[in-house]
Amino acid sequence: MRRRLSSSGFTVVEMMVVVVVVAVLLALAVPSFTDLLARQRLAAAGAELASNLQLARSEALQRQQQIGVAFSPADACYVVYPMKAADGCDCRTHLCDVGMKPIKFTTLEPAWAIHLSTTAPVLQLVPDRGAPVAAVSVTLTHGRAGSLVVTMAPSGSVSACANGAPLGSLPTC
């Protein structure tokens, strides 16, 4: 009389098929996840910039003095500071002229690969209205995620829009 051996488990072929299927699914998911992450980072940088422009406006109104926002596209940073005659701050070094205390330094995370460009190197906000001397637009660009534009209008209102492809809940420019 012969006894049958029962075997349980998976064969090597079955395991290899599962590994191949998982690898294919990961290959499809990783690029879209990378794009999603880039879009989220760009949106976060835009929200922070819009918030800091609002901060500059409220500081001008509260302190009743001229507030500046100096942009450095080469260093992907900007600084909010109280303006006085011939004063200035360098967001790259986090240094200001003697006796001046900055309000806020912001440097875009280098790993995020977001580039900054602006229509003016310095945004000046007047104390009586908390509005800029002239409207300024700042464009944040990421190679994979596109770009967004944050604008401070002559009235002092701040708005953001996606330049080209949709970016979260932002309207397109």
C-alpha positions in Angstrom: 0.0 0.0 0.0 1.3 3.5 -1.0 1.1 6.5 1.3 0.6 9.9 -0.2 2.7 12.7 1.0 0.8 15.9 1.5 2.7 19.1 1.0 1.7 22.5 2.1 3.1 25.9 1.2 4.0 27.6 -2.1 6.3 26.4 -4.9 9.2 28.5 -6.0 7.4 29.3 -9.3 4.3 30.6 -7.4 6.5 32.8 -5.2 8.3 34.2 -8.2 5.0 35.1 -9.9 3.9 37.0 -6.7 7.3 38.8 -6.6 7.0 39.8 -10.3 3.4 41.1 -9.8 4.4 43.2 -6.8 7.4 44.6 -8.7 5.2 45.6 -11.6 2.7 47.3 -9.2 5.4 49.2 -7.5 6.9 50.3 -10.8 3.5 51.8 -11.7 2.9 53.4 -8.3 6.3 55.0 -7.5 6.4 57.7 -10.3 2.9 58.9 -9.6 3.7 59.0 -5.8 6.8 61.0 -6.6 4.8 63.5 -8.7 2.2 63.7 -5.9 4.9 64.4 -3.3 6.4 67.2 -5.5 3.0 68.8 -6.0 2.4 68.7 -2.2 5.8 70.3 -1.5 5.2 73.0 -4.1 1.7 73.7 -2.6 3.2 73.8 0.9 5.9 76.3 -0.1 3.3 78.5 -1.8 1.1 78.4 1.3 4.0 79.4 3.5 4.9 82.3 1.2 1.4 83.6 1.1 1.2 83.3 4.9 4.5 85.2 5.3 3.3 88.0 3.0 0.2 88.3 5.2 2.5 88.4 8.2 4.5 91.3 6.6 1.2 93.2 6.0 0.0 92.7 9.5 3.4 93.8 10.9 3.3 97.0 8.9 -0.1 97.8 10.3 0.7 96.8 13.8 4.1 98.5 14.1 3.1 101.4 11.9 6.4 101.3 10.0 7.5 100.2 6.6 8.1 96.5 6.3 10.2 94.9 3.6 10.3 91.4 2.1 13.6 90.8 0.4 13.8 87.9 -2.1 17.0 86.1 -3.1 16.1 83.8 -6.1 19.7 82.5 -6.4 19.5 81.3 -2.8 15.8 80.3 -2.8 15.1 82.3 0.3 13.4 85.5 1.5 13.3 87.6 4.7 10.6 89.8 6.3 12.1 92.7 8.1 11.4 96.3 9.3 12.8 98.8 6.8 14.8 101.8 7.7 16.9 104.1 5.5 19.7 102.0 3.8 18.9 98.9 5.9 18.8 95.4 4.6 18.9 91.7 5.4 20.5 88.8 3.6 18.4 85.7 3.8 21.3 83.5 2.6 23.4 84.3 5.6 20.6 85.2 8.0 22.3 88.5 8.8 20.8 92.0 8.9 22.4 95.4 9.2 23.5 96.4 12.7 20.7 97.1 15.1 18.0 95.5 12.9 16.1 92.5 14.1 14.4 90.5 11.3 10.9 89.3 11.6 11.2 86.1 9.7 13.8 84.3 7.6 12.5 81.5 5.2 14.7 79.3 3.1 13.1 76.8 0.7 14.1 73.3 1.5 17.0 72.4 -1.0 15.9 68.8 -1.2 12.5 69.9 -2.5 14.2 71.4 -5.7 11.8 74.4 -5.8 13.1 77.5 -7.6 12.0 81.1 -6.8 11.6 84.0 -9.1 10.0 87.4 -8.5 9.0 90.6 -10.3 10.9 92.7 -7.7 13.8 92.0 -5.4 12.2 93.8 -2.5 8.5 94.1 -1.6 7.9 97.3 0.4 4.7 97.6 2.6 3.6 101.0 3.7 2.4 101.4 7.3 -0.8 103.3 6.8 -2.6 100.7 4.7 -0.3 97.7 5.0 -0.3 97.6 1.2 2.7 97.3 -1.1 4.2 100.3 -2.9 3.8 98.2 -6.0 2.3 94.8 -6.7 4.7 91.9 -6.6 4.4 88.4 -8.0 6.6 85.5 -6.8 6.7 82.3 -8.9 7.7 79.0 -7.3 8.7 76.3 -9.8 9.4 72.6 -9.5 10.5 70.6 -12.5 8.0 67.7 -12.0 5.1 69.6 -10.3 4.9 72.8 -12.4 4.7 76.2 -10.9 2.5 78.5 -8.8 2.3 82.2 -8.6 1.7 84.1 -5.3 0.8 87.8 -5.8 0.4 90.7 -3.5 -2.0 93.2 -5.1 -1.8 97.0 -4.6 -4.6 96.6 -2.1 -2.5 94.3 0.1 -4.5 91.2 -0.7 -2.5 88.0 -1.3 -3.6 85.4 -3.9 -2.1 82.2 -5.3 -2.8 80.3 -8.5 -1.4 77.3 -10.3 0.5 78.3 -13.5 -0.5 75.7 -16.1 -1.4 72.3 -14.6 -3.9 72.2 -11.7 -2.3 72.1 -8.3 -4.6 71.0 -5.5 -7.4 73.4 -4.8 -5.6 76.4 -6.4 -7.2 78.0 -9.4 -5.2 78.1 -12.6 -3.7 81.4 -13.6 
